[in-house]
Structure formats: C-alpha cells, structure tokens
Amino acid sequence: MLPVGIMSAANTLVGNAVGEKRADKAVTYYKTSMILSLILAAMQVIFLALFVNIICDAFTNDPLIEDQMKKAWTVLLFFVVFDTTQAVGSSVIRGTGQ
C-alpha cells in the first residue's frame, strides 16, 4: 500500500506544477517519486526474498505447495519492481492531464 501513497503524492505534485507552468518542478517531482518507489520496491524485494520460507510456512505445511510457491516467488519479486514503477509512472502521466 505504500506505493499508493507515493502515487497520490506524485499525481498531485506534478499536476500542481503543470498548473503553475513549472515544468522543472514537475520533472523534479517525477524523478523524486520514481527514486522513492524504486527504493521502496528494493526494500520489499529484500524483505520477501529473506523471509520466503517464513511466509510460505504461514500459509501451508504441504511441501508440494511450498515448492510451487517458491517457484513462483521469483516472478513475484520481479513483479513488485515493475508494478511499483508502473504505478508511479502512470500517476505522473495522469497528473499532467493526459
């Protein structure tokens, strides 16, 4: 849910900067929000990678299901990064009025 907060802030700040006709501020807000989202995504990936066994054990005791979950985990880790950056990027585009 943290990317949602960054999305909302980026949308509002970029929209306000565009309304003020300050493209330099809009670009700064975009870059800052994207860097924050990448840092957040990296923290999430590290957390998920470190605690994969604990998280899997919390949901099942079946070794077959745990094995399938761990196979899909790599995809999840990539998805977290791309989803976070895509969400922030799309909110910035929305903030420009496009």
VEXTITI-607672 format. One line per 8 residues: their letters; for each residue z, x, y of N, C-alpha, C, O, CB. Coordinates in Angstrom, 3 decimals, decimal comma. Last residue first. Glycine has a CB too. Example, Ala and Ser with C-alpha at 12.3 -4.5 7.8 and 13.67 -1.06 7.14 Angstrom:
// residues 2
SA) 7,080/12,850/-2,250/7,140/13,670/-1,060/7,870/12,900/0,030/8,039/13,409/1,138/5,725/14,084/-0,598  7,800/13,190/-5,690/7,800/12,300/-4,500/7,800/13,200/-3,300/8,465/14,236/-3,319/9,046/11,308/-4,473
//
This chain:
// residues 98
QGTGRIVS) -19,090/-2,995/14,134/-20,318/-3,060/13,338/-20,165/-4,005/12,163/-21,103/-4,181/11,385/-20,703/-1,674/12,838  -16,877/-2,432/15,593/-17,556/-3,697/15,853/-18,848/-3,850/15,073/-19,623/-4,767/15,344/-17,843/-3,828/17,315  -15,302/-0,333/15,047/-16,366/-0,098/16,032/-17,131/-1,368/16,348/-17,946/-1,387/17,270/-17,329/0,965/15,529  -13,688/-1,301/13,028/-13,119/-1,135/14,358/-14,158/-0,886/15,437/-13,929/-1,190/16,607/-12,144/-0,012/14,347  -15,360/-1,086/10,833/-15,016/-2,423/11,326/-14,455/-2,353/12,743/-14,712/-3,234/13,563/-14,000/-3,099/10,389  -15,247/1,675/10,588/-16,533/1,034/10,913/-16,284/-0,365/11,454/-16,920/-0,785/12,421/-17,460/0,973/9,663  -12,570/1,897/9,877/-13,033/2,509/11,123/-14,363/1,898/11,545/-14,580/1,634/12,727/-13,171/4,038/10,965  -12,592/0,631/7,422/-11,817/0,024/8,512/-12,204/0,612/9,867/-12,173/-0,083/10,883/-10,315/0,220/8,270
SGVAQTTD) -14,145/2,378/5,932/-14,673/1,037/6,215/-13,893/0,364/7,332/-14,467/-0,395/8,113/-14,631/0,166/4,955  -12,407/4,625/5,843/-13,734/4,714/6,465/-14,290/3,352/6,817/-14,855/3,180/7,897/-14,700/5,430/5,546  -10,259/3,581/4,385/-10,055/4,007/5,773/-11,398/4,088/6,501/-11,506/3,663/7,652/-9,329/5,378/5,824  -11,557/3,069/1,942/-10,856/2,006/2,658/-10,660/2,369/4,132/-10,878/1,539/5,015/-9,498/1,726/1,997  -12,515/5,572/1,188/-13,457/4,484/1,450/-12,795/3,384/2,262/-13,408/2,828/3,173/-14,004/3,913/0,137  -10,141/6,964/0,760/-11,041/7,395/1,842/-12,055/6,301/2,189/-12,409/6,128/3,355/-11,781/8,690/1,440  -9,082/5,440/-1,409/-8,334/5,625/-0,165/-9,260/6,009/0,984/-9,169/5,434/2,068/-7,255/6,695/-0,346  -11,061/5,661/-3,371/-10,688/4,350/-2,846/-9,967/4,477/-1,514/-10,219/3,701/-0,592/-9,810/3,606/-3,847
FVVFFLLV) -11,128/8,411/-3,933/-12,303/7,750/-3,361/-11,963/6,392/-2,756/-12,526/6,017/-1,727/-13,374/7,581/-4,426  -8,479/8,818/-4,917/-9,011/9,582/-3,775/-10,166/8,841/-3,121/-10,186/8,661/-1,904/-9,474/10,983/-4,224  -8,329/7,002/-7,055/-7,345/6,963/-5,971/-7,896/7,656/-4,728/-7,787/7,134/-3,618/-6,021/7,627/-6,413  -10,333/7,844/-8,817/-10,470/6,578/-8,103/-9,533/6,494/-6,909/-9,909/5,968/-5,861/-10,209/5,419/-9,040  -9,275/10,137/-9,938/-10,443/10,247/-9,057/-10,591/8,990/-8,202/-10,930/9,063/-7,021/-11,726/10,482/-9,884  -7,191/8,915/-11,387/-6,886/9,941/-10,389/-8,051/10,142/-9,425/-7,838/10,301/-8,223/-6,543/11,263/-11,075  -8,571/7,215/-13,135/-7,675/6,660/-12,115/-7,408/7,671/-11,013/-7,400/7,320/-9,833/-6,352/6,214/-12,746  -9,771/9,065/-14,790/-10,613/8,210/-13,954/-9,780/7,625/-12,814/-10,235/7,553/-11,673/-11,258/7,076/-14,796
TWAKKMQD) -7,480/10,032/-16,020/-8,323/10,934/-15,226/-9,220/10,146/-14,285/-9,404/10,519/-13,126/-9,177/11,826/-16,142  -6,572/7,791/-17,469/-5,793/8,307/-16,338/-6,623/9,222/-15,438/-6,476/9,183/-14,217/-4,570/9,061/-16,847  -7,872/7,182/-19,750/-8,320/6,501/-18,532/-7,644/7,059/-17,283/-8,103/6,819/-16,166/-8,048/5,008/-18,639  -6,389/8,710/-21,525/-7,819/8,988/-21,363/-8,344/8,366/-20,070/-9,169/8,965/-19,380/-8,616/8,453/-22,574  -3,935/7,474/-21,333/-4,055/8,854/-20,850/-5,510/9,266/-20,689/-5,836/10,076/-19,821/-3,349/9,814/-21,804  -4,493/5,019/-22,527/-4,082/5,070/-21,126/-4,272/6,474/-20,553/-4,720/6,632/-19,417/-2,616/4,632/-20,982  -5,023/5,841/-25,135/-6,094/5,230/-24,337/-5,760/5,262/-22,845/-6,631/5,502/-22,008/-6,336/3,778/-24,789  -2,468/6,773/-25,831/-3,615/7,678/-25,875/-4,772/7,137/-25,038/-5,426/7,890/-24,316/-4,067/7,895/-27,324
EILPDNTF) -0,987/4,402/-25,632/-0,679/5,534/-24,747/-1,839/6,513/-24,693/-2,163/7,030/-23,624/0,594/6,255/-25,215  -2,129/3,006/-27,744/-2,315/2,519/-26,378/-2,016/3,627/-25,373/-2,720/3,767/-24,373/-1,413/1,296/-26,111  -1,240/4,596/-29,876/-2,676/4,347/-29,667/-2,955/3,901/-28,238/-3,904/4,365/-27,606/-3,188/3,286/-30,655  1,575/4,503/-29,734/0,869/5,761/-29,465/-0,631/5,581/-29,230/-1,230/6,337/-28,465/1,079/6,711/-30,612  3,477/2,088/-28,131/2,409/2,259/-29,119/1,618/3,531/-28,799/1,047/3,639/-27,714/1,466/1,013/-29,140  5,139/1,510/-26,157/5,628/2,504/-27,107/4,585/2,805/-28,176/4,788/3,674/-29,025/6,921/2,023/-27,758  4,490/0,900/-22,663/4,231/0,717/-24,088/4,881/1,827/-24,903/5,135/2,925/-24,408/2,725/0,676/-24,358  5,433/1,280/-20,059/4,659/0,083/-20,359/4,421/-0,147/-21,849/4,173/-1,281/-22,259/3,350/0,159/-19,662
ADCIINVF) 6,785/3,647/-19,867/7,409/2,472/-19,272/6,702/1,179/-19,668/7,299/0,104/-19,619/7,426/2,605/-17,765  5,047/5,517/-20,869/6,176/5,101/-21,706/6,863/3,850/-21,156/7,457/3,083/-21,915/7,190/6,238/-21,822  3,393/5,873/-18,627/2,854/5,270/-19,850/3,979/4,755/-20,746/3,868/3,671/-21,319/1,991/6,289/-20,618  5,231/7,125/-16,894/4,617/5,846/-16,523/4,062/5,141/-17,754/4,243/3,933/-17,908/3,499/6,061/-15,485  5,818/9,456/-18,310/6,894/8,522/-17,978/6,324/7,145/-17,651/6,865/6,124/-18,076/7,725/9,050/-16,794  3,278/10,666/-18,419/3,992/10,306/-19,646/5,086/9,277/-19,376/5,252/8,330/-20,145/4,597/11,552/-20,291  2,619/11,054/-15,688/1,776/10,226/-16,549/2,528/9,780/-17,799/2,421/8,620/-18,195/0,511/10,988/-16,946  3,742/12,499/-13,596/4,562/11,512/-14,290/3,755/10,591/-15,206/4,172/9,463/-15,468/5,310/10,685/-13,285
LALFIVQM) 1,800/14,196/-12,533/3,056/14,753/-13,032/3,833/13,776/-13,920/4,495/14,183/-14,874/3,923/15,173/-11,868  -0,227/12,455/-11,731/-0,506/13,485/-12,737/0,779/14,044/-13,338/0,830/14,332/-14,533/-1,326/14,618/-12,121  1,038/10,903/-9,789/0,524/10,264/-11,005/0,250/11,285/-12,104/0,473/11,003/-13,281/-0,753/9,486/-10,693  1,641/12,919/-7,870/2,694/12,106/-8,475/2,222/11,497/-9,795/2,926/11,570/-10,802/3,137/10,996/-7,508  -0,970/13,816/-7,254/0,031/14,745/-7,802/1,138/13,968/-8,503/1,532/14,322/-9,614/0,627/15,636/-6,683  -2,064/11,454/-6,228/-2,657/12,085/-7,414/-1,652/13,031/-8,059/-1,505/13,042/-9,281/-3,954/12,849/-7,041  -0,424/11,037/-3,974/-0,465/10,050/-5,048/-1,004/10,658/-6,341/-0,467/10,410/-7,420/-1,321/8,854/-4,634  -1,065/13,305/-2,465/0,307/13,091/-2,906/0,365/12,091/-4,055/1,123/12,281/-5,006/1,169/12,605/-1,742
AALILSLI) -3,780/12,812/-2,011/-3,374/14,000/-2,770/-1,946/13,856/-3,287/-1,652/14,241/-4,419/-3,493/15,261/-1,898  -3,598/10,502/-0,449/-4,256/10,443/-1,759/-3,858/11,639/-2,618/-3,625/11,493/-3,818/-5,787/10,397/-1,595  -2,337/11,597/1,832/-1,682/10,559/1,047/-2,281/10,459/-0,353/-1,547/10,343/-1,335/-1,788/9,215/1,759  -4,360/13,317/2,660/-3,040/13,859/2,311/-2,282/12,860/1,442/-1,665/13,232/0,444/-2,222/14,191/3,591  -6,361/11,440/3,171/-6,576/12,455/2,138/-5,261/13,104/1,714/-5,070/13,406/0,536/-7,549/13,526/2,641  -5,184/10,007/5,263/-5,477/9,319/3,999/-5,730/10,313/2,877/-5,349/10,055/1,736/-6,689/8,397/4,160  -5,023/11,990/7,230/-3,804/11,367/6,708/-4,058/10,676/5,372/-3,235/10,754/4,460/-3,248/10,361/7,718  -7,770/12,407/7,617/-6,924/13,502/7,129/-5,633/12,946/6,547/-5,194/13,385/5,484/-6,613/14,504/8,263
MSTKYYTV) -8,477/9,887/8,604/-9,078/10,366/7,358/-8,253/11,516/6,774/-8,062/11,584/5,560/-10,537/10,820/7,598  -7,014/9,766/10,977/-6,742/8,792/9,918/-7,333/9,245/8,583/-6,735/9,003/7,535/-7,304/7,418/10,302  -8,198/11,912/12,381/-6,773/11,917/12,064/-6,462/10,959/10,919/-5,726/11,309/9,996/-5,952/11,543/13,300  -10,861/11,050/12,627/-10,543/12,287/11,907/-9,074/12,324/11,485/-8,752/12,721/10,365/-10,868/13,507/12,779  -10,480/8,682/14,156/-11,130/8,654/12,838/-10,743/9,889/12,022/-10,347/9,775/10,862/-12,669/8,577/12,993  -9,302/9,667/16,486/-8,561/8,722/15,644/-9,148/8,661/14,235/-8,416/8,595/13,247/-8,568/7,321/16,278  -11,454/11,262/17,381/-10,156/11,877/17,071/-9,330/10,966/16,181/-8,717/11,433/15,221/-9,382/12,196/18,360  -13,365/9,285/17,824/-13,621/10,324/16,824/-12,318/11,006/16,420/-12,107/11,295/15,243/-14,623/11,363/17,365
AKDARKEG) -12,096/7,879/19,881/-12,432/7,197/18,629/-12,664/8,206/17,509/-12,214/8,006/16,381/-13,678/6,314/18,812  -11,975/9,784/21,907/-10,734/9,283/21,307/-11,002/8,616/19,965/-10,225/8,771/19,022/-10,043/8,294/22,253  -14,728/10,036/22,414/-13,957/11,204/21,984/-12,639/10,790/21,338/-12,228/11,375/20,335/-13,689/12,131/23,172  -15,502/7,562/23,335/-15,960/7,980/22,010/-15,169/9,180/21,498/-14,963/9,325/20,293/-17,450/8,317/22,047  -14,411/5,317/25,130/-13,928/6,690/24,929/-14,281/7,123/23,509/-13,453/7,054/22,601/-12,377/6,795/25,179  -14,564/2,680/25,981/-15,755/3,552/26,073/-15,355/5,025/26,023/-15,879/5,859/26,762/-16,545/3,264/27,379  -12,572/1,017/25,372/-12,382/1,822/26,580/-13,577/2,721/26,873/-13,605/3,431/27,877/-11,131/2,667/26,448  -13,535/0,105/22,944/-13,457/-0,823/24,074/-13,258/-0,113/25,404/-13,720/-0,586/26,442/-12,333/-1,805/23,856
VANGVLTN) -13,131/2,393/21,432/-14,505/1,957/21,691/-14,532/0,990/22,873/-15,438/1,045/23,704/-15,115/1,290/20,431  -10,340/2,367/21,398/-11,049/3,496/22,016/-12,493/3,132/22,326/-13,021/3,519/23,368/-11,006/4,725/21,100  -9,851/-0,020/19,986/-9,390/0,124/21,377/-10,131/1,245/22,098/-10,507/1,101/23,261/-7,880/0,394/21,416  -11,004/0,679/17,515/-11,502/-0,465/18,286/-11,090/-0,391/19,743/-11,892/-0,669/20,635/-11,003/-1,763/17,683  -9,355/2,796/16,770/-10,780/3,049/17,014/-11,381/1,908/17,826/-12,183/2,147/18,729/-11,546/3,222/15,678  -6,906/1,396/16,520/-7,054/2,504/17,464/-8,512/2,799/17,786/-8,862/3,027/18,944/-6,394/3,747/16,912  -7,479/-0,588/14,550/-7,020/-0,949/15,884/-7,272/0,165/16,894/-7,785/-0,080/17,986/-5,544/-1,290/15,851  -8,283/0,990/12,331/-9,114/-0,091/12,836/-8,748/-0,424/14,277/-9,628/-0,529/15,130/-8,974/-1,331/11,952
AASMIGVP) -6,063/2,642/11,965/-7,363/3,229/12,307/-8,283/2,174/12,915/-8,977/2,438/13,896/-8,022/3,854/11,059  -4,115/0,726/11,275/-3,954/1,549/12,472/-5,282/2,140/12,915/-5,597/2,140/14,105/-2,947/2,665/12,219  -5,202/-0,269/8,898/-4,966/-1,159/10,038/-4,839/-0,373/11,340/-5,389/-0,760/12,371/-3,702/-1,996/9,808  -5,261/2,056/7,287/-6,487/1,291/7,583/-6,305/0,443/8,838/-7,157/0,442/9,727/-6,868/0,389/6,386  -2,585/2,709/7,121/-3,492/3,652/7,792/-4,779/2,934/8,174/-5,328/3,167/9,251/-3,802/4,876/6,880  -1,748/0,458/5,671/-1,210/0,730/6,999/-2,085/1,678/7,789/-2,306/1,482/8,984/0,179/1,297/6,891  -3,184/0,846/3,319/-3,420/-0,365/4,106/-2,890/-0,178/5,524/-3,527/-0,617/6,481/-2,754/-1,591/3,438  -2,152/3,158/2,172/-3,476/3,213/2,804/-3,784/1,981/3,651/-4,564/2,064/4,600/-4,543/3,371/1,745
LM) 0,332/2,091/1,153/0,310/2,942/2,345/-1,083/3,072/2,962/-1,189/3,094/4,188/0,835/4,316/2,000  0,000/0,796/-1,201/0,000/0,000/0,000/0,000/0,841/1,269/-0,306/0,334/2,348/1,177/-0,907/-0,004
//
